[in-house]
Amino acid sequence: MLHVSLSIIALLGIVLDPRLIFAITFIATLFYSARFSERFNVFVFATILSALAIFMQREIIYASFFLLFFYQFRRNPLWDIAIYSSASMLYFSIFNLLNETLLPPEYIVFISLAGALSASLIETVKRKEEEVLLLISVATTFAIFRIYIPTASLQDLAIAFAVSFFVSLLALKAKIADESGLMSATIVGTVTILFTDLRFFAILLSFYLVGSIITKYKYQTKLKLGIAEPYGGARGFSNVFGNSLAPLFFAMNFGVTKDPFFALAFVSSVASALGDTMASEVGKTAKNVYLITNLKKVSPGTSGGISVIGELSALLGCVLIFFLSLALGIAELLYAIPVILTSFIGIHIDSLLGATLEEKGYLNNSAVNFFGTFSAGALCYLLLIL
């Protein structure tokens, strides 16, 4: 009943005024609150999204309603991607036809795939209130890509998706990533390629490959100490997004503005991610580890802990990413110092946040990774424009 109701509202939203749709959704919320209390939260968020549809492109909101109908047909990741993307393309095509809008076919395919990957990702993480999360995540994904529309052809889109999905699938098979990592890495990879090119994707890919190899360093020793990464170091969605959202931000801005300093900020953020991973995984095996805030000796694996071998590993990670970007023609040698310096600083911002906010429970590890990598890229950009 819930899924049917929202899909009908979505279809009505194609032709009716969004203010009327908001009124209908609000009435439906009152009805459901009285009869189906377990579904109340879904309609509360649907009502909030309906209100937003009055002020923005309504199709991106109503399309998320429409996708919820197919929630009941979910099976496995590949099937979910296919059914969600097909439903999205159908909805946007009907909206295009009845409203005489000029949404290009490649845009419809692009935004549909992005929404489908977002919806499928929700399925893999197995959280409570998945329907609410699906509504919010899909609507947010549609909104983001409605603002940042890459000027890519349908062929470019197909290549970008195929390359990133194939590589992510290999990572899944090699147990470098789990199913949620597969979905999130495909999203990140596709968008990175579309806004930039394969060289930027290669930089990101090198981080995950080297990072996964480093995770295996003395893994059994770390496992015995209880400080090894779980599941053999397989990356999940949280790890992927924590380390990739900042580089993705700088890559998208480079794609839109063509400002080369955004490309260097991208390199710095990825270098910081790899340096931090290497420092963490190698540093866990060090005998002498010190807390970055007061330099008191702590146990290996402590958030915010630093060591000599960890610092050297961090610097090596920063240098590796920079010289890879140099070989690929993204960076020039004269920018070595600002890129390596800011990426190294970003690693220590990560450590400071780990020793303070993460230790107190205000941030999780993925949030700390995001702020560390974003700080590296932002500092790099600011240093270059000053």
C-alpha positions, 0 to 999 in steps of 0.5 A, spaced: 500 500 500 505 504 501 509 503 495 503 503 491 501 510 494 507 513 493 508 511 486 501 514 484 503 520 487 509 520 483 506 519 477 501 525 478 507 529 480 508 529 472 502 533 470 500 536 477 502 542 480 507 541 486 503 545 491 497 540 490 502 534 490 504 536 497 497 537 499 496 530 497 502 527 500 500 531 507 493 528 507 496 521 506 501 522 511 495 523 516 492 517 514 498 513 515 499 515 521 492 513 524 492 506 520 499 504 519 504 507 524 510 503 522 510 506 515 509 513 518 516 515 518 516 514 510 511 519 509 513 524 514 520 524 509 516 524 503 512 530 505 518 534 507 521 532 500 514 534 497 515 541 500 522 541 497 519 539 490 515 546 490 522 550 490 526 545 485 526 541 479 520 536 482 522 530 477 528 529 481 523 528 488 518 524 485 522 520 481 525 517 488 518 516 490 517 512 484 523 508 485 520 506 492 515 502 488 520 497 486 523 496 493 519 490 494 522 486 488 529 487 490 533 480 489 541 482 489 546 487 487 546 486 479 538 485 479 537 491 483 541 496 479 538 493 473 531 494 475 532 501 479 535 504 473 530 502 468 524 505 473 528 511 473 529 512 465 522 510 465 519 515 469 524 521 467 522 519 459 515 520 461 516 526 465 520 529 459 514 527 454 508 530 458 512 536 460 515 537 453 522 538 457 529 537 453 532 532 458 538 529 453 537 521 453 544 521 456 543 525 462 537 521 463 541 515 463 546 518 467 542 520 473 538 514 472 544 509 473 547 514 479 540 513 482 540 506 481 547 505 484 545 509 490 538 505 491 542 498 491 547 501 496 542 502 501 540 494 500 547 492 501 548 495 508 542 492 511 540 498 516 533 499 519 528 504 515 531 502 509 525 505 505 526 512 508 534 511 507 532 509 500 528 516 499 533 520 502 539 517 498 536 517 491 533 524 492 539 527 494 543 523 488 538 526 483 539 533 486 547 533 486 547 530 479 542 535 477 546 541 479 553 537 476 551 535 469 557 532 466 557 534 458 558 527 456 555 523 451 551 516 452 558 512 449 562 516 454 557 514 460 557 507 458 564 506 458 565 510 464 560 505 468 563 499 464 570 501 466 568 502 474 563 497 475 568 492 472 574 494 476 569 494 482 567 487 480 574 485 480 575 488 487 569 484 490 572 477 487 578 479 490 575 480 496 578 487 496 571 490 497 564 487 499 558 488 496 557 495 499 564 497 496 562 495 489 556 499 489 560 505 492 566 504 488 562 504 482 558 511 483 565 514 485 569 511 479 563 513 474 563 520 476 570 521 476 571 518 469 565 522 466 568 529 470 575 528 468 578 522 465 581 515 466 588 518 468 584 521 475 580 514 475 587 511 475 590 515 481 584 513 485 585 506 483 592 506 485 590 508 492 585 502 493 590 497 490 596 499 494 592 500 500 589 493 500 596 490 499 599 494 505 593 492 509 595 485 508 602 487 511 603 483 517 596 481 517 596 475 522 600 479 527 595 485 527 590 480 527 592 477 534 593 483 537 586 485 535 587 491 531 587 488 524 582 491 519 576 486 519 574 481 513 581 481 511 581 488 509 575 488 504 573 495 503 565 497 505 561 503 503 563 507 509 571 506 507 570 508 500 566 514 501 570 516 507 576 516 502 573 518 496 568 523 497 573 529 498 577 527 491 571 526 488 569 533 490 576 536 487 575 532 481 568 534 479 570 542 480 576 540 476 571 538 470 567 544 471 572 549 471 578 546 468 582 549 473 588 545 474 589 547 481 583 543 483 587 537 479 592 538 484 588 538 490 585 532 487 592 529 487 593 531 494 587 529 497 588 522 494 596 522 496 593 524 503 588 518 503 594 513 501 599 516 506 594 515 512 592 508 510 600 506 509 601 510 516 596 506 519 597 499 517 605 499 518 604 503 524 600 498 527 606 493 527 611 499 531 613 497 538 613 505 540 607 509 538 606 515 541 599 519 541 600 525 537 596 530 542 601 529 547 606 524 545 605 519 550 606 512 549 600 508 547 598 501 544 599 500 537 592 501 533 590 507 538 587 512 534 591 518 533 597 514 534 604 516 530 610 512 530 617 513 526 616 507 521 608 510 520 611 517 519 616 514 513 610 510 510 606 516 510 611 520 507 612 514 502 605 514 500 604 521 499 610 521 494 608 515 490 601 518 488 604 525 486 609 521 482 604 517 479 600 523 477 606 526 474 607 520 470 600 521 468 601 528 466 596 531 471 601 534 475 608 538 474 614 537 478 614 544 480 608 543 484 611 537 488 613 541 494 605 544 495 602 537 493 606 533 498 606 538 504 599 539 504 597 531 503 602 530 509 599 535 513 592 532 511 594 525 514 596 529 521 589 533 521 586 526 520 591 523 526 589 529 531 581 528 529 582 521 531 586 522 537 580 527 539 573 527 536 573 520 534 576 518 541 570 521 544 565 518 539 563 525 536 566 522 529 567 515 526 573 513 522 570 514 515 568 521 517 575 523 520 578 520 513 573 525 509 576 531 513 583 529 513 583 528 505 578 534 504 583 538 508 589 536 504 586 538 498 583 544 500 590 546 503 593 545 497 588 549 493 589 555 497 596 554 497 597 554 490 592 560 489 595 565 494 
